[in-house]
């Protein structure tokens, strides 16, 4: 059984709805800032790491005169939110990511990682140009 199969079983156990995608397990959330926030659960190729991630826009889509403030706000907010990172990925996306090398997660631990990621997306949306209300 693959690690994603184990995670899917945990999601079923904690009653979180998801779909299987080629890359991983996709969940769609309705939050204070989003009607359809897409959060993906992935594993590393060796299945030793689990990543829960949500992609925003490409960083290069942010007006250049707003990029430095956004980077600063992402850095400061990374210290204020629980268990996640605000990052710019190698392929230029702004992202919220929770990661763990604890691959023997319980349903409660998985729910906490997902909740932290979803909540951090709402925080990031409040100061990312193009997302705030």
Secondary structure, 3 states (H helix, E strand, C coil): CCHHHHHHHHHHHCCCCCEECCCCEEEEECCCCCCCEEEEEEECCCCCCEEEEEEEEEHHHCCHHHHHHHHHHHHHHHHHCCCCEEEECCCCEEEEEEEECCCCCCHHHHHHHHHHHHHHHHHHHHHCCCCCC
